[in-house]
């Protein structure tokens, strides 16, 4: 009888031990899975934080680039001279005006000629002298177009009478200037 009891209890004891081992294994696997889920979630949050940090860095670079471009932007203002048809543009901005040219007309409208100045460069506080037809200027207006060191094309439009001209500044006319100059050849005889 003892042998049969031992034979009966040993397999049952092994079954119980197996169930206990499997239960602990299941508990450990579930705990490890929860830890893996938490690690995955923490990794996702870290990735989001890194992406936000990278976006903030890109925005800071863009702000700095714009600030530098703005600080180096030329702004040409117009004033009339003593004689009718005589005027000057003064660079009131912090950067040099490059590739300066002018024409009769209003910004955004079709223009038919590109007129060159004797000087195509105006340093900060520098002036450019301009002789023009007073009647054409009063009838059509005139536009002075120039580029900054950053490659941004700006324009100053002058309208109104010669005695009381009105100046308007256009900070970025790069696309317009590219379209206009693609079909215009310089006309140096009017400057």
Order of alpha helices (4+ residues) and beta strands (2+ residues): alpha-beta-beta-beta-beta-beta-alpha-beta-beta-beta-alpha
